[in-house]
Amino acid sequence: MTTAEALDKARDIARGSTCFLMPVGGVFKICRRVDRRVITLGKRTDASQALSLLRRVCNH
């Protein structure tokens, strides 16, 4: 899975929530926006694992 494909899927998963996926170097950071702060909830090197974590975080 390419970075562009992962970002497209992440946008669909996170639509309507404060969570998002951000690629930084070779790592995907799963983040949540709280007021004006951005909190990193986790980092994954594999895109499918990052999307899985994003799904779990967005559902709570």
C-alpha distance matrix in Angstrom:
0.0 3.8 6.7 8.3 6.2 6.6 10.1 10.9 10.5 12.3 15.0 15.7 16.0 18.2 20.3 23.9 23.5 24.0 20.6 17.7 14.6 15.2 13.2 15.9 15.6 13.0 13.5 12.6 16.1 17.0 20.2 23.1 25.7 29.2 31.9 31.3 29.5 25.8 25.4 22.4 21.8 19.4 16.8 13.8 11.9 9.1 6.9 7.9 11.3 11.6 11.2 13.6 16.0 15.9 16.9 19.7 20.9 21.1 23.0 25.8
3.8 0.0 3.8 5.4 5.2 6.3 8.7 10.0 10.8 12.2 14.4 15.8 16.6 18.2 20.1 23.7 23.3 23.4 20.3 16.9 13.7 13.4 11.1 13.7 13.2 11.3 12.4 11.8 15.2 16.6 19.5 22.5 24.7 28.3 30.7 29.8 28.1 24.5 24.5 21.7 21.8 19.5 16.8 14.2 12.1 10.3 8.1 10.3 13.3 12.6 12.5 15.6 17.4 16.7 18.3 21.2 21.8 21.8 24.2 26.8
6.7 3.8 0.0 3.8 5.5 5.1 6.2 8.7 10.0 10.3 12.3 14.5 15.1 16.0 18.0 21.4 20.8 20.5 17.4 13.8 10.5 9.8 7.5 10.5 10.6 9.5 10.1 9.0 12.2 13.8 16.3 19.3 21.3 25.0 27.3 26.2 24.5 21.0 21.2 18.6 19.1 17.1 14.4 12.6 11.0 10.1 7.5 10.6 12.9 11.2 11.4 14.9 15.9 14.8 17.0 19.8 19.8 19.8 22.6 24.9
8.3 5.4 3.8 0.0 3.8 5.4 5.1 6.2 8.7 9.7 10.7 12.7 14.3 15.3 16.5 20.0 20.1 20.1 17.5 14.0 11.4 11.1 9.7 12.9 13.6 13.0 13.5 11.8 14.5 15.5 17.5 19.9 21.5 25.3 27.3 26.2 25.1 21.8 22.5 20.4 21.0 19.5 17.3 15.8 14.6 13.4 10.3 12.7 15.4 13.5 12.7 16.3 17.6 15.9 17.6 20.8 20.8 20.0 22.8 25.4
6.2 5.2 5.5 3.8 0.0 3.8 5.4 5.1 6.3 8.5 10.0 11.0 12.5 14.3 15.6 19.3 19.6 20.2 17.4 14.3 11.9 12.7 11.8 15.3 16.0 14.7 14.7 12.7 15.4 15.7 18.1 20.4 22.3 26.0 28.3 27.7 26.5 23.1 23.4 21.2 21.1 19.5 17.6 15.6 14.7 12.6 9.2 10.4 13.7 12.4 10.8 14.2 16.2 14.6 15.6 19.0 19.6 18.7 21.1 24.0
6.6 6.3 5.1 5.4 3.8 0.0 3.8 5.5 5.2 6.0 8.6 10.0 10.4 12.0 14.1 17.6 17.2 17.6 14.4 11.4 8.7 9.9 9.4 13.0 14.2 12.7 11.9 9.4 11.9 12.1 14.7 17.2 19.5 23.1 25.6 25.2 23.7 20.1 20.1 17.7 17.4 15.8 14.0 12.2 11.8 9.9 6.2 7.7 10.4 8.7 7.4 10.9 12.6 11.1 12.5 15.8 16.1 15.7 18.2 20.9
10.1 8.7 6.2 5.1 5.4 3.8 0.0 3.8 5.4 4.9 6.1 8.7 9.7 10.2 11.9 15.3 15.1 15.2 12.5 9.1 6.9 8.0 8.3 12.1 14.1 13.6 12.6 9.7 11.3 11.3 13.1 15.2 17.0 20.7 22.9 22.3 21.1 17.8 18.4 16.6 16.8 15.9 14.6 13.6 13.7 12.7 9.1 11.0 13.0 10.3 9.0 12.8 13.6 11.2 13.0 16.3 15.9 15.0 17.9 20.4
10.9 10.0 8.7 6.2 5.1 5.5 3.8 0.0 3.8 5.4 5.3 6.6 8.9 10.1 10.8 14.5 15.2 16.1 13.9 11.1 9.9 11.5 12.1 15.9 17.7 17.1 16.3 13.3 14.9 14.3 15.8 17.3 18.9 22.5 24.4 24.2 23.5 20.4 21.1 19.6 19.6 19.0 17.9 16.8 16.9 15.3 11.5 12.4 15.0 12.8 10.5 13.9 15.4 12.8 13.6 17.2 17.2 15.6 18.1 21.0
10.5 10.8 10.0 8.7 6.3 5.2 5.4 3.8 0.0 3.8 5.4 5.2 6.3 8.7 10.0 13.8 14.1 15.5 13.0 10.7 9.7 12.2 13.1 16.9 18.8 17.6 16.2 13.0 14.4 13.2 15.2 16.6 18.7 22.1 24.5 24.7 23.7 20.5 20.6 18.9 18.2 17.5 16.8 15.4 16.0 13.8 10.1 9.9 12.4 10.7 7.7 10.7 12.6 10.2 10.3 14.1 14.7 13.1 15.2 18.4
12.3 12.2 10.3 9.7 8.5 6.0 4.9 5.4 3.8 0.0 3.8 5.4 5.0 6.0 8.3 11.7 11.3 12.1 9.3 7.0 6.3 9.3 11.0 14.7 17.1 16.4 14.3 10.8 11.4 9.8 11.5 12.8 15.0 18.4 20.9 21.1 20.0 16.8 16.9 15.3 14.7 14.4 14.1 13.5 14.7 13.3 9.8 10.1 11.6 8.9 6.4 9.6 10.4 7.4 8.5 12.0 11.8 10.4 13.2 15.9
15.0 14.4 12.3 10.7 10.0 8.6 6.1 5.3 5.4 3.8 0.0 3.8 5.5 5.3 5.8 9.4 10.0 11.1 9.4 7.3 8.0 10.6 12.8 16.4 19.1 18.9 17.1 13.6 13.7 12.0 12.7 13.2 14.5 17.9 19.8 20.1 19.6 16.8 17.7 16.9 16.7 17.1 17.1 16.9 18.1 16.9 13.3 13.9 15.4 12.6 10.1 13.0 13.6 10.2 10.9 14.3 13.6 11.3 14.1 16.8
15.7 15.8 14.5 12.7 11.0 10.0 8.7 6.6 5.2 5.4 3.8 0.0 3.8 5.7 5.4 9.1 10.4 12.7 11.2 10.1 11.0 14.0 16.0 19.7 22.2 21.6 19.7 16.1 16.5 14.3 15.2 15.4 16.9 19.9 22.0 22.8 22.4 19.7 20.2 19.4 18.6 19.0 19.2 18.6 20.0 18.2 14.5 14.1 15.8 13.8 10.5 12.7 14.0 10.8 10.1 13.8 13.8 11.1 13.0 16.2
16.0 16.6 15.1 14.3 12.5 10.4 9.7 8.9 6.3 5.0 5.5 3.8 0.0 3.8 5.8 8.8 8.8 11.1 9.2 8.8 9.8 13.4 15.7 19.2 21.8 21.0 18.6 14.9 14.7 12.1 13.1 13.3 15.4 18.2 20.7 21.8 21.0 18.2 18.1 17.1 15.8 16.2 16.9 16.5 18.4 16.7 13.4 12.5 13.4 11.5 8.1 9.7 10.7 7.5 6.4 10.0 10.2 7.6 9.4 12.7
18.2 18.2 16.0 15.3 14.3 12.0 10.2 10.1 8.7 6.0 5.3 5.7 3.8 0.0 3.8 6.2 5.5 7.4 5.8 6.1 8.4 11.9 14.9 18.1 21.2 20.9 18.3 14.5 13.5 10.5 10.6 10.1 11.8 14.6 17.0 18.1 17.4 14.9 15.1 14.8 13.9 15.1 16.2 16.7 18.9 17.9 14.8 14.6 15.0 12.2 9.7 11.5 11.2 7.5 7.6 10.4 9.2 6.3 9.2 11.6
20.3 20.1 18.0 16.5 15.6 14.1 11.9 10.8 10.0 8.3 5.8 5.4 5.8 3.8 0.0 3.8 5.6 8.3 8.4 8.8 11.4 14.4 17.4 20.7 23.8 23.8 21.4 17.7 16.8 14.0 13.6 12.5 13.2 15.7 17.4 18.7 18.8 16.8 17.7 17.9 17.3 18.8 19.9 20.3 22.3 21.2 17.9 17.7 18.5 15.9 13.1 14.9 14.9 11.2 10.9 13.7 12.5 9.1 11.3 13.7
23.9 23.7 21.4 20.0 19.3 17.6 15.3 14.5 13.8 11.7 9.4 9.1 8.8 6.2 3.8 0.0 3.8 7.0 8.7 10.3 13.6 16.6 19.9 22.9 26.3 26.5 23.8 20.1 18.6 15.5 14.2 12.1 12.2 14.0 15.3 17.2 17.7 16.4 17.4 18.3 17.8 19.8 21.5 22.5 24.9 24.1 21.0 20.7 21.0 18.3 15.9 17.1 16.6 13.0 12.5 14.5 12.8 9.2 10.9 12.7
23.5 23.3 20.8 20.1 19.6 17.2 15.1 15.2 14.1 11.3 10.0 10.4 8.8 5.5 5.6 3.8 0.0 3.8 5.5 8.2 11.7 14.7 18.3 20.9 24.4 24.6 21.6 17.9 15.9 12.6 11.0 8.6 9.1 10.9 12.9 14.8 14.9 13.3 13.9 14.9 14.2 16.6 18.6 20.0 22.7 22.3 19.6 19.4 19.1 16.3 14.4 15.4 14.1 10.7 10.8 12.1 9.7 6.5 9.0 10.0
24.0 23.4 20.5 20.1 20.2 17.6 15.2 16.1 15.5 12.1 11.1 12.7 11.1 7.4 8.3 7.0 3.8 0.0 3.8 6.8 10.5 12.9 16.6 18.7 22.4 23.0 20.0 16.5 13.9 10.9 8.4 5.5 5.4 7.5 9.7 11.3 11.1 9.6 10.5 12.0 12.0 14.7 16.9 18.8 21.6 21.8 19.5 19.9 19.2 16.0 14.9 16.2 14.2 10.9 12.2 13.1 9.9 7.9 11.0 11.1
20.6 20.3 17.4 17.5 17.4 14.4 12.5 13.9 13.0 9.3 9.4 11.2 9.2 5.8 8.4 8.7 5.5 3.8 0.0 3.8 7.2 10.0 13.6 15.9 19.4 19.7 16.5 12.9 10.6 7.3 5.6 4.2 6.4 9.3 12.2 13.2 12.0 9.4 9.4 9.7 9.3 11.5 13.4 15.1 17.9 18.0 15.8 16.3 15.5 12.2 11.4 12.8 10.7 7.4 9.5 10.6 7.5 6.3 10.0 10.6
17.7 16.9 13.8 14.0 14.3 11.4 9.1 11.1 10.7 7.0 7.3 10.1 8.8 6.1 8.8 10.3 8.2 6.8 3.8 0.0 3.8 6.6 10.1 12.8 16.2 16.6 13.8 10.1 8.4 6.0 5.4 6.3 8.2 11.8 14.3 14.4 13.0 9.9 10.4 9.7 10.1 11.2 12.0 13.3 15.5 15.7 13.2 14.4 14.1 10.5 9.9 12.3 10.7 7.4 10.1 12.1 9.7 8.8 12.6 13.8
14.6 13.7 10.5 11.4 11.9 8.7 6.9 9.9 9.7 6.3 8.0 11.0 9.8 8.4 11.4 13.6 11.7 10.5 7.2 3.8 0.0 3.8 6.7 9.7 12.9 12.9 10.2 6.6 5.8 4.8 6.2 8.8 11.1 14.7 17.4 16.9 15.1 11.5 11.5 9.7 10.1 9.9 9.6 10.3 12.0 12.3 9.9 11.8 11.6 7.9 8.1 11.1 9.9 7.3 10.6 12.7 11.0 11.0 14.6 16.0
15.2 13.4 9.8 11.1 12.7 9.9 8.0 11.5 12.2 9.3 10.6 14.0 13.4 11.9 14.4 16.6 14.7 12.9 10.0 6.6 3.8 0.0 3.8 6.3 9.8 10.7 8.5 5.6 5.1 6.4 7.4 10.4 12.1 15.7 18.0 16.7 14.7 11.2 11.7 9.7 11.3 10.7 9.5 10.5 11.6 12.8 10.9 13.6 13.5 9.9 11.0 14.1 12.8 10.8 14.3 16.2 14.3 14.6 18.2 19.3
13.2 11.1 7.5 9.7 11.8 9.4 8.3 12.1 13.1 11.0 12.8 16.0 15.7 14.9 17.4 19.9 18.3 16.6 13.6 10.1 6.7 3.8 0.0 3.8 6.4 7.1 5.9 4.4 6.1 8.8 10.6 14.0 15.8 19.3 21.6 20.0 17.9 14.3 14.6 12.1 13.6 11.9 9.5 9.7 9.4 10.9 9.5 12.9 13.2 10.1 11.8 15.0 14.2 12.9 16.3 18.3 17.0 17.6 21.0 22.3
15.9 13.7 10.5 12.9 15.3 13.0 12.1 15.9 16.9 14.7 16.4 19.7 19.2 18.1 20.7 22.9 20.9 18.7 15.9 12.8 9.7 6.3 3.8 0.0 3.8 6.1 5.3 6.1 7.0 10.5 11.8 15.3 16.8 20.1 22.2 20.2 17.8 14.4 14.6 12.0 14.1 12.3 9.6 10.4 9.9 12.4 12.1 15.6 15.3 12.5 14.8 17.7 16.4 15.6 19.2 20.7 19.1 20.2 23.7 24.5
15.6 13.2 10.6 13.6 16.0 14.2 14.1 17.7 18.8 17.1 19.1 22.2 21.8 21.2 23.8 26.3 24.4 22.4 19.4 16.2 12.9 9.8 6.4 3.8 0.0 3.8 5.6 8.0 10.0 13.6 15.4 19.0 20.6 23.8 25.9 23.8 21.3 18.1 18.1 15.2 17.0 14.7 11.4 11.3 9.6 12.3 12.7 16.4 16.3 14.1 16.7 19.5 18.6 18.3 21.8 23.2 22.1 23.3 26.6 27.6
13.0 11.3 9.5 13.0 14.7 12.7 13.6 17.1 17.6 16.4 18.9 21.6 21.0 20.9 23.8 26.5 24.6 23.0 19.7 16.6 12.9 10.7 7.1 6.1 3.8 0.0 3.8 7.0 9.9 13.3 15.9 19.7 21.9 25.1 27.6 25.9 23.2 19.7 19.1 15.8 16.8 13.9 10.3 9.0 6.4 9.0 9.9 13.6 13.5 12.0 14.8 17.3 16.8 17.1 20.3 21.7 21.2 22.6 25.6 26.8
13.5 12.4 10.1 13.5 14.7 11.9 12.6 16.3 16.2 14.3 17.1 19.7 18.6 18.3 21.4 23.8 21.6 20.0 16.5 13.8 10.2 8.5 5.9 5.3 5.6 3.8 0.0 3.8 6.4 9.8 12.5 16.3 18.8 21.8 24.6 23.2 20.4 16.8 15.8 12.3 13.1 10.1 6.5 5.8 4.6 7.7 8.5 11.9 11.1 9.1 12.3 14.5 13.5 13.9 17.3 18.4 17.6 19.3 22.3 23.2
12.6 11.8 9.0 11.8 12.7 9.4 9.7 13.3 13.0 10.8 13.6 16.1 14.9 14.5 17.7 20.1 17.9 16.5 12.9 10.1 6.6 5.6 4.4 6.1 8.0 7.0 3.8 0.0 3.8 6.5 9.6 13.2 15.9 19.1 22.0 21.0 18.3 14.6 13.7 10.4 10.9 8.4 5.6 5.3 6.0 7.6 7.0 10.1 9.4 6.4 9.1 11.7 10.6 10.4 13.8 15.2 14.3 15.7 18.8 19.9
16.1 15.2 12.2 14.5 15.4 11.9 11.3 14.9 14.4 11.4 13.7 16.5 14.7 13.5 16.8 18.6 15.9 13.9 10.6 8.4 5.8 5.1 6.1 7.0 10.0 9.9 6.4 3.8 0.0 3.8 6.2 10.0 12.6 15.6 18.6 17.6 14.8 11.0 9.9 6.7 7.6 5.9 4.5 6.6 8.7 10.7 10.1 12.5 11.0 7.6 10.2 12.3 10.1 9.5 13.3 14.1 12.4 14.0 17.3 17.8
17.0 16.6 13.8 15.5 15.7 12.1 11.3 14.3 13.2 9.8 12.0 14.3 12.1 10.5 14.0 15.5 12.6 10.9 7.3 6.0 4.8 6.4 8.8 10.5 13.6 13.3 9.8 6.5 3.8 0.0 3.8 7.2 10.4 13.3 16.6 16.4 13.8 10.1 8.6 5.9 5.5 5.3 6.2 8.1 11.1 12.0 10.8 12.2 10.6 7.0 8.6 10.3 7.6 6.3 10.1 10.8 8.7 10.2 13.6 14.0
20.2 19.5 16.3 17.5 18.1 14.7 13.1 15.8 15.2 11.5 12.7 15.2 13.1 10.6 13.6 14.2 11.0 8.4 5.6 5.4 6.2 7.4 10.6 11.8 15.4 15.9 12.5 9.6 6.2 3.8 0.0 3.8 6.8 9.6 12.8 12.6 10.0 6.5 5.5 4.4 5.4 7.3 9.0 11.6 14.5 15.8 14.4 15.8 14.3 10.8 11.8 13.3 10.4 8.5 11.9 12.3 9.2 10.2 13.8 13.6
23.1 22.5 19.3 19.9 20.4 17.2 15.2 17.3 16.6 12.8 13.2 15.4 13.3 10.1 12.5 12.1 8.6 5.5 4.2 6.3 8.8 10.4 14.0 15.3 19.0 19.7 16.3 13.2 10.0 7.2 3.8 0.0 3.8 6.3 9.7 10.4 8.4 5.7 5.3 6.6 7.1 10.1 12.5 15.1 18.2 19.1 17.5 18.5 17.0 13.6 13.9 15.0 12.1 9.8 12.4 12.5 8.8 9.1 12.5 11.8
25.7 24.7 21.3 21.5 22.3 19.5 17.0 18.9 18.7 15.0 14.5 16.9 15.4 11.8 13.2 12.2 9.1 5.4 6.4 8.2 11.1 12.1 15.8 16.8 20.6 21.9 18.8 15.9 12.6 10.4 6.8 3.8 0.0 3.8 6.3 6.9 5.8 4.6 6.3 8.9 10.4 13.4 15.6 18.4 21.2 22.3 20.6 21.8 20.5 17.0 17.1 18.6 15.8 13.2 15.6 15.9 12.2 11.7 15.0 14.1
29.2 28.3 25.0 25.3 26.0 23.1 20.7 22.5 22.1 18.4 17.9 19.9 18.2 14.6 15.7 14.0 10.9 7.5 9.3 11.8 14.7 15.7 19.3 20.1 23.8 25.1 21.8 19.1 15.6 13.3 9.6 6.3 3.8 0.0 3.8 6.0 5.3 6.2 7.2 10.7 11.8 15.3 18.0 21.0 24.1 25.3 23.8 24.8 23.2 19.9 20.1 21.0 18.0 15.8 17.8 17.4 13.6 13.3 16.0 14.3
31.9 30.7 27.3 27.3 28.3 25.6 22.9 24.4 24.5 20.9 19.8 22.0 20.7 17.0 17.4 15.3 12.9 9.7 12.2 14.3 17.4 18.0 21.6 22.2 25.9 27.6 24.6 22.0 18.6 16.6 12.8 9.7 6.3 3.8 0.0 3.8 5.7 8.2 10.2 13.8 15.4 18.8 21.3 24.4 27.2 28.5 26.9 28.0 26.7 23.2 23.3 24.5 21.6 19.1 21.1 20.9 17.2 16.5 19.1 17.5
31.3 29.8 26.2 26.2 27.7 25.2 22.3 24.2 24.7 21.1 20.1 22.8 21.8 18.1 18.7 17.2 14.8 11.3 13.2 14.4 16.9 16.7 20.0 20.2 23.8 25.9 23.2 21.0 17.6 16.4 12.6 10.4 6.9 6.0 3.8 0.0 3.8 6.8 9.8 13.3 15.7 18.8 20.7 23.8 26.4 28.0 26.5 28.1 26.9 23.3 23.7 25.3 22.5 20.0 22.4 22.6 18.8 18.4 21.4 20.1
29.5 28.1 24.5 25.1 26.5 23.7 21.1 23.5 23.7 20.0 19.6 22.4 21.0 17.4 18.8 17.7 14.9 11.1 12.0 13.0 15.1 14.7 17.9 17.8 21.3 23.2 20.4 18.3 14.8 13.8 10.0 8.4 5.8 5.3 5.7 3.8 0.0 3.8 6.3 9.8 12.5 15.4 17.4 20.8 23.4 25.3 24.2 25.9 24.3 20.8 21.7 23.1 20.0 18.0 20.8 20.6 16.9 17.1 20.2 18.8
25.8 24.5 21.0 21.8 23.1 20.1 17.8 20.4 20.5 16.8 16.8 19.7 18.2 14.9 16.8 16.4 13.3 9.6 9.4 9.9 11.5 11.2 14.3 14.4 18.1 19.7 16.8 14.6 11.0 10.1 6.5 5.7 4.6 6.2 8.2 6.8 3.8 0.0 3.8 6.6 9.5 12.1 13.9 17.1 19.7 21.6 20.4 22.2 20.6 17.1 18.1 19.7 16.7 14.7 17.8 17.9 14.3 14.8 18.2 17.1
25.4 24.5 21.2 22.5 23.4 20.1 18.4 21.1 20.6 16.9 17.7 20.2 18.1 15.1 17.7 17.4 13.9 10.5 9.4 10.4 11.5 11.7 14.6 14.6 18.1 19.1 15.8 13.7 9.9 8.6 5.5 5.3 6.3 7.2 10.2 9.8 6.3 3.8 0.0 3.8 6.2 9.2 11.6 15.1 18.1 20.0 19.3 20.8 18.7 15.5 16.9 17.9 14.5 13.2 16.3 15.7 12.2 13.6 16.7 15.3
22.4 21.7 18.6 20.4 21.2 17.7 16.6 19.6 18.9 15.3 16.9 19.4 17.1 14.8 17.9 18.3 14.9 12.0 9.7 9.7 9.7 9.7 12.1 12.0 15.2 15.8 12.3 10.4 6.7 5.9 4.4 6.6 8.9 10.7 13.8 13.3 9.8 6.6 3.8 0.0 3.8 5.7 7.8 11.4 14.4 16.4 16.1 17.7 15.4 12.3 14.4 15.4 12.0 11.4 14.8 14.3 11.3 13.4 16.5 15.6
21.8 21.8 19.1 21.0 21.1 17.4 16.8 19.6 18.2 14.7 16.7 18.6 15.8 13.9 17.3 17.8 14.2 12.0 9.3 10.1 10.1 11.3 13.6 14.1 17.0 16.8 13.1 10.9 7.6 5.5 5.4 7.1 10.4 11.8 15.4 15.7 12.5 9.5 6.2 3.8 0.0 3.8 7.3 10.4 13.9 15.4 15.2 16.0 13.3 10.7 12.6 12.8 9.1 9.2 12.3 11.1 8.4 11.2 13.8 12.8
19.4 19.5 17.1 19.5 19.5 15.8 15.9 19.0 17.5 14.4 17.1 19.0 16.2 15.1 18.8 19.8 16.6 14.7 11.5 11.2 9.9 10.7 11.9 12.3 14.7 13.9 10.1 8.4 5.9 5.3 7.3 10.1 13.4 15.3 18.8 18.8 15.4 12.1 9.2 5.7 3.8 0.0 3.8 6.8 10.4 12.1 12.5 13.6 10.6 8.4 11.2 11.4 8.0 9.1 12.5 11.6 9.9 12.9 15.4 15.0
16.8 16.8 14.4 17.3 17.6 14.0 14.6 17.9 16.8 14.1 17.1 19.2 16.9 16.2 19.9 21.5 18.6 16.9 13.4 12.0 9.6 9.5 9.5 9.6 11.4 10.3 6.5 5.6 4.5 6.2 9.0 12.5 15.6 18.0 21.3 20.7 17.4 13.9 11.6 7.8 7.3 3.8 0.0 3.8 6.9 9.2 10.2 12.0 9.4 7.2 10.7 11.6 9.2 10.4 13.8 13.7 12.6 15.2 17.9 18.1
13.8 14.2 12.6 15.8 15.6 12.2 13.6 16.8 15.4 13.5 16.9 18.6 16.5 16.7 20.3 22.5 20.0 18.8 15.1 13.3 10.3 10.5 9.7 10.4 11.3 9.0 5.8 5.3 6.6 8.1 11.6 15.1 18.4 21.0 24.4 23.8 20.8 17.1 15.1 11.4 10.4 6.8 3.8 0.0 3.8 5.6 7.1 8.9 6.5 5.3 9.1 10.0 8.7 10.4 13.5 13.8 13.7 16.1 18.5 19.3
11.9 12.1 11.0 14.6 14.7 11.8 13.7 16.9 16.0 14.7 18.1 20.0 18.4 18.9 22.3 24.9 22.7 21.6 17.9 15.5 12.0 11.6 9.4 9.9 9.6 6.4 4.6 6.0 8.7 11.1 14.5 18.2 21.2 24.1 27.2 26.4 23.4 19.7 18.1 14.4 13.9 10.4 6.9 3.8 0.0 3.8 6.4 9.0 7.9 7.5 10.8 12.2 11.8 13.3 16.1 17.0 17.1 19.2 21.6 22.7
9.1 10.3 10.1 13.4 12.6 9.9 12.7 15.3 13.8 13.3 16.9 18.2 16.7 17.9 21.2 24.1 22.3 21.8 18.0 15.7 12.3 12.8 10.9 12.4 12.3 9.0 7.7 7.6 10.7 12.0 15.8 19.1 22.3 25.3 28.5 28.0 25.3 21.6 20.0 16.4 15.4 12.1 9.2 5.6 3.8 0.0 3.8 5.6 5.4 6.3 8.8 10.1 10.8 12.4 14.5 15.8 16.7 18.4 20.4 22.1
6.9 8.1 7.5 10.3 9.2 6.2 9.1 11.5 10.1 9.8 13.3 14.5 13.4 14.8 17.9 21.0 19.6 19.5 15.8 13.2 9.9 10.9 9.5 12.1 12.7 9.9 8.5 7.0 10.1 10.8 14.4 17.5 20.6 23.8 26.9 26.5 24.2 20.4 19.3 16.1 15.2 12.5 10.2 7.1 6.4 3.8 0.0 3.8 5.5 5.0 6.2 8.6 9.9 10.4 12.3 14.4 15.2 16.3 18.5 20.5
7.9 10.3 10.6 12.7 10.4 7.7 11.0 12.4 9.9 10.1 13.9 14.1 12.5 14.6 17.7 20.7 19.4 19.9 16.3 14.4 11.8 13.6 12.9 15.6 16.4 13.6 11.9 10.1 12.5 12.2 15.8 18.5 21.8 24.8 28.0 28.1 25.9 22.2 20.8 17.7 16.0 13.6 12.0 8.9 9.0 5.6 3.8 0.0 3.8 5.4 5.1 6.2 8.7 9.8 10.6 12.6 14.3 15.3 16.8 19.2
11.3 13.3 12.9 15.4 13.7 10.4 13.0 15.0 12.4 11.6 15.4 15.8 13.4 15.0 18.5 21.0 19.1 19.2 15.5 14.1 11.6 13.5 13.2 15.3 16.3 13.5 11.1 9.4 11.0 10.6 14.3 17.0 20.5 23.2 26.7 26.9 24.3 20.6 18.7 15.4 13.3 10.6 9.4 6.5 7.9 5.4 5.5 3.8 0.0 3.8 5.4 5.0 6.3 8.6 9.9 10.8 12.4 14.2 15.7 17.4
11.6 12.6 11.2 13.5 12.4 8.7 10.3 12.8 10.7 8.9 12.6 13.8 11.5 12.2 15.9 18.3 16.3 16.0 12.2 10.5 7.9 9.9 10.1 12.5 14.1 12.0 9.1 6.4 7.6 7.0 10.8 13.6 17.0 19.9 23.2 23.3 20.8 17.1 15.5 12.3 10.7 8.4 7.2 5.3 7.5 6.3 5.0 5.4 3.8 0.0 3.8 5.4 5.2 6.1 8.7 10.0 10.5 12.2 14.4 16.0
11.2 12.5 11.4 12.7 10.8 7.4 9.0 10.5 7.7 6.4 10.1 10.5 8.1 9.7 13.1 15.9 14.4 14.9 11.4 9.9 8.1 11.0 11.8 14.8 16.7 14.8 12.3 9.1 10.2 8.6 11.8 13.9 17.1 20.1 23.3 23.7 21.7 18.1 16.9 14.4 12.6 11.2 10.7 9.1 10.8 8.8 6.2 5.1 5.4 3.8 0.0 3.8 5.4 4.9 6.2 8.7 9.8 10.4 12.3 14.7
13.6 15.6 14.9 16.3 14.2 10.9 12.8 13.9 10.7 9.6 13.0 12.7 9.7 11.5 14.9 17.1 15.4 16.2 12.8 12.3 11.1 14.1 15.0 17.7 19.5 17.3 14.5 11.7 12.3 10.3 13.3 15.0 18.6 21.0 24.5 25.3 23.1 19.7 17.9 15.4 12.8 11.4 11.6 10.0 12.2 10.1 8.6 6.2 5.0 5.4 3.8 0.0 3.8 5.4 5.2 6.5 8.8 10.0 11.0 13.2
16.0 17.4 15.9 17.6 16.2 12.6 13.6 15.4 12.6 10.4 13.6 14.0 10.7 11.2 14.9 16.6 14.1 14.2 10.7 10.7 9.9 12.8 14.2 16.4 18.6 16.8 13.5 10.6 10.1 7.6 10.4 12.1 15.8 18.0 21.6 22.5 20.0 16.7 14.5 12.0 9.1 8.0 9.2 8.7 11.8 10.8 9.9 8.7 6.3 5.2 5.4 3.8 0.0 3.8 5.4 5.1 6.2 8.6 10.1 11.3
15.9 16.7 14.8 15.9 14.6 11.1 11.2 12.8 10.2 7.4 10.2 10.8 7.5 7.5 11.2 13.0 10.7 10.9 7.4 7.4 7.3 10.8 12.9 15.6 18.3 17.1 13.9 10.4 9.5 6.3 8.5 9.8 13.2 15.8 19.1 20.0 18.0 14.7 13.2 11.4 9.2 9.1 10.4 10.4 13.3 12.4 10.4 9.8 8.6 6.1 4.9 5.4 3.8 0.0 3.8 5.5 5.1 6.0 8.6 10.3
16.9 18.3 17.0 17.6 15.6 12.5 13.0 13.6 10.3 8.5 10.9 10.1 6.4 7.6 10.9 12.5 10.8 12.2 9.5 10.1 10.6 14.3 16.3 19.2 21.8 20.3 17.3 13.8 13.3 10.1 11.9 12.4 15.6 17.8 21.1 22.4 20.8 17.8 16.3 14.8 12.3 12.5 13.8 13.5 16.1 14.5 12.3 10.6 9.9 8.7 6.2 5.2 5.4 3.8 0.0 3.8 5.5 5.3 6.2 9.0
19.7 21.2 19.8 20.8 19.0 15.8 16.3 17.2 14.1 12.0 14.3 13.8 10.0 10.4 13.7 14.5 12.1 13.1 10.6 12.1 12.7 16.2 18.3 20.7 23.2 21.7 18.4 15.2 14.1 10.8 12.3 12.5 15.9 17.4 20.9 22.6 20.6 17.9 15.7 14.3 11.1 11.6 13.7 13.8 17.0 15.8 14.4 12.6 10.8 10.0 8.7 6.5 5.1 5.5 3.8 0.0 3.8 5.6 5.4 6.9
20.9 21.8 19.8 20.8 19.6 16.1 15.9 17.2 14.7 11.8 13.6 13.8 10.2 9.2 12.5 12.8 9.7 9.9 7.5 9.7 11.0 14.3 17.0 19.1 22.1 21.2 17.6 14.3 12.4 8.7 9.2 8.8 12.2 13.6 17.2 18.8 16.9 14.3 12.2 11.3 8.4 9.9 12.6 13.7 17.1 16.7 15.2 14.3 12.4 10.5 9.8 8.8 6.2 5.1 5.5 3.8 0.0 3.8 5.5 5.6
21.1 21.8 19.8 20.0 18.7 15.7 15.0 15.6 13.1 10.4 11.3 11.1 7.6 6.3 9.1 9.2 6.5 7.9 6.3 8.8 11.0 14.6 17.6 20.2 23.3 22.6 19.3 15.7 14.0 10.2 10.2 9.1 11.7 13.3 16.5 18.4 17.1 14.8 13.6 13.4 11.2 12.9 15.2 16.1 19.2 18.4 16.3 15.3 14.2 12.2 10.4 10.0 8.6 6.0 5.3 5.6 3.8 0.0 3.8 5.5
23.0 24.2 22.6 22.8 21.1 18.2 17.9 18.1 15.2 13.2 14.1 13.0 9.4 9.2 11.3 10.9 9.0 11.0 10.0 12.6 14.6 18.2 21.0 23.7 26.6 25.6 22.3 18.8 17.3 13.6 13.8 12.5 15.0 16.0 19.1 21.4 20.2 18.2 16.7 16.5 13.8 15.4 17.9 18.5 21.6 20.4 18.5 16.8 15.7 14.4 12.3 11.0 10.1 8.6 6.2 5.4 5.5 3.8 0.0 3.8
25.8 26.8 24.9 25.4 24.0 20.9 20.4 21.0 18.4 15.9 16.8 16.2 12.7 11.6 13.7 12.7 10.0 11.1 10.6 13.8 16.0 19.3 22.3 24.5 27.6 26.8 23.2 19.9 17.8 14.0 13.6 11.8 14.1 14.3 17.5 20.1 18.8 17.1 15.3 15.6 12.8 15.0 18.1 19.3 22.7 22.1 20.5 19.2 17.4 16.0 14.7 13.2 11.3 10.3 9.0 6.9 5.6 5.5 3.8 0.0
